[in-house]
Amino acid sequence: MISNYIKTAWRNIVKNKTYSVINVIGLAIGLACFLLIALYVADETGYDRFYPNADRIYRINTDFRFGDEYRKMAQTSDMMGPLLKKDYPQVEEYTRIYTSDGPGLIKKGNQYINEKSVASVDSTFFNIFPLPVIAGGTRHALDEPNTVVVTAAAANRYFGSTNVLGKILQVKKQGSLVPFKITAVIKDIPANSHFHFDLFFSMKNVDYNWGAVTSHNFYTYLLLKEGTDYRVFEKNFTDYTRKYAIPYARKFMNINSLEEFEKTGNKLAYSLIPLTGIHLKSNRENEIMPAGNIQYVYIFSAVALFILFIACINFMNLTTARSANRAREVGIRKVLGTERIRLVMQFLFETVLMVFLALILAVIIDYAVLGVFNDLSAKQLRLSALLSSPFAGALLLLPVIVGLLAGSYPAFFLSGFKPIEVLKGTLKPGTKSGSLRSVLVVFQFATSILLIIATVVVYRQLHYIQTKNIGYAKDHVLVINNTGTLGSNAAAFKNEVLKLSGVSKGTYSGYLPVSNSFRGDNTYSTEAVMTPQNGFSMQNWNVDYDYIATLGMQIVAGRDFSKDYGADSTAIIINEAAAKFLGSGNVIGKNVFASDNEGRITKYHVIGVVKNFNYESLHSNIGPLGLFLNYNPYTAAFRINTSDIPGLIAQVKNAWEKLAPGMPFSYHFLDESFNNMYRTETRTGTIAILFSSLSIFIACLGLFGLATFIAEQKTREIGIRKVLGASTSGIVRLLSKDFLKLVLIAFIIAAPPGGYFMNRWLQDFAYRTELTWWIFAAAGLGALMIALVTVSAQAVKAALRNPARSLRTE
């Protein structure tokens, strides 16, 4: 019986080649999109789940508000892990990651390699994160100073082999070479991990002011004992703050209790986030790697389902549009005694077979476009993952599920024809199901319009980001990395570059107004004795005399740093956000006080106010910031004005190689770093355009099917109207107006949720574009025009048909 169903289904598919090709292509595109997004979602939600105890590992986060600065940090103090393990038996183990030492310069032959994927970790690190070992053992690998664990990639990079136990890596620190012994080699960290380091150095080599309970510079992870509810454990953090943080804060602040601190609107609170939630649910300051976004996972999951539904609806409409061609077949089969259930099974088998063919084509499509999709999404997805659990089982069930979804309605619809009506020619196929098909078309275009609205809003926000006055001139700024390696030749390098034609200004500072640059903050007060009432948190950046001029910032009050003023060593230039803490009116000459952990007070006098500039992404508000005159030679920035960029860079590189032989030369442009802050949004916008276009294409196929169906129903009516003198344009309007009404209804349905969801998306930006009426109008008009073109093609064909032939068809 089943073999007969399959044979009959195959004959029908082959017999109606054009119809079958359109159906298979529509389903294949829908399935290809579904599979790609499924791979993407599975990768995003699979981060860090490969660790054996992933369900018991948590990172500590910090929320800190002081004055007008609210910081959501992924880091804690160096003491938090040890103190929590000492005080609370629920903590089985802790470990810390320290990355503030920056990149490592590692010698290889006569050259140095600038390693960015480096970290200093506790000896307990591999107890919590037991990465697969190739050589040696990791349990005690970092117990001693001057030890390092390397990945296979790093071992091959420096020695051409993973047989490197006991070998020495020479790391340049503060002008001298420090030897580190390789004590273990591990496999490369999987791509879906929230950190990717190639070298793990012993924490015992970190030069740090240990014991500063209120300084937050370490990523701290806890392994909680089995059965511990982390949300219950979080309640202990308030006691920790009272016991350790507040007493330590008394060294530099007049404070009596946590309640007094919070009463003025300030906050110091800690929380836990599960390891498996860090990638998607923790977009905090200084994440080890740029985090994902759970919202995009939800959005893309919905898009995948919608596109698959659109493809299924397209199949339904095309199948029922040809119902008249199958009606006589159904009538004859019923007269010959075929039961309805057997007819249903026959039509379902046709659908499942067609979906199976579409699935094969979908896999071929995905194979062809996977490289492009990986580039767009910054992923390393592989189709081979479809053959692994649980994908393999789902892939086998997919043709059946989609076949039932797409084929159930046409199967019951076609099998329900009454044989007497069919054979007498009195059947009007689809007259009772037109409303349902209209609903399906509305759903298709409502989804398409929703995606169009989302795409337009994303790109308007990206355009807003690119054109907004951010308070500094990001274009034409060449940034030279790791200039700290120049040592005493730093000044000479700057002078050499400034002599080049096409270079107008230059500055040294590791602090640049883009993400992944150096950051530093401290607590300050408007009076010598800091209290919760007069204190505030402020970014403190060390810059030179040329910083403001080179980056094109604007002094709105007072002056810039100048060599003509010897007292500028205790001067400060603040931004407008910091100025409001000093009271109204002129703040030039007022004082700002800072206190160190020993209670020593330093007084700074305000000499200038710089106009607010966005030193973080536009997701964040501009907080208080102070610029201090201090030598910081780790990054150089030069303002250039030449069209011969390659030639200029070659000259800069030549100057570098003369003054820093053997050191890697690395550069980028400031606007590139600025654009990198919005890579996620840019990728999302590109992917949105892709899927919006595909959804519209599939929806148009469905609309074409419905237009074909209506034209078949109205064949005699069109012939009569033509005989009575109706024009072609009049008949096109007759056939098109109902479809345009459906698109209008789809717009009315799609606009409110489109506005709601995109407004929520924009709320994630502190600075954002507006949702204007024309965005919705453009989306609706675009969908209307696409629908009109699709329907008109079929309507014109029907209108131009010979009326004599039309009158003989029914």
Protein Blocks (a to p, Z undefined) as FASTA:
>chain_A
ZZmmmmmmmmmmmmmmmlmmmmmmmmmmmmmmmmmmmmmmmmmmmgoklpmklmmgccdd
ddddehjaccddfbdcfklmmmmmmmmmklmbdcdddfklopadddehjbccddfbbcdd
dfklmmmmccddfbdcfklmmmpghiacddfklmmmmnopablghiacdddeehiacddd
dfbdcddddfkbcbdcfbdcdfklpccdehiakbcfbdcdddddehiafklmmmmmmmmm
mmmmmmmmmmmpccfbfklmmmnopacddddddfklmmmmoccehifbacddfklmmmmm
mmmmmmmmmmmmmmmmmmmmmmmmmmmmmmmmmmnopafklmmmmmmmmmmmmmmmmmmm
mmmmmmmmmmmmmmmnopabdfklmmpcfklmmmmmmmmmmmmmmmmmmmmmmmmpcfkl
mmnopacghklmmmmmmmmmmmmmmmmmmmmmmmmmmmmmmmmmmmpcghiafehpacde
hklmnmmmmmmmmmmmmmpghiabdcddfbdcbehiacddddddfbfbdcfklgccdddd
dddfklmmmnopacfehjdddfklmklmmgccddfklmmmnogcjfehiacddddfkopa
cddddfbdcddddfbdfkbccddddddddddfkbccdddddfblmlmmmmmmmmmmmmmg
hiacddddfklmmmmmmmmmmmmmmmmmmmmmmmmmmmmmmmmmmmmmmmmmmmmmmmmm
mmnopafklmmmmmmmmmmmmmmmmmmmmmmmmmmmmmmmmmmpmbdcdddfklmmmmmm
mmmmmmmmmmmmmmmmmmmpcfklmmmmZZ
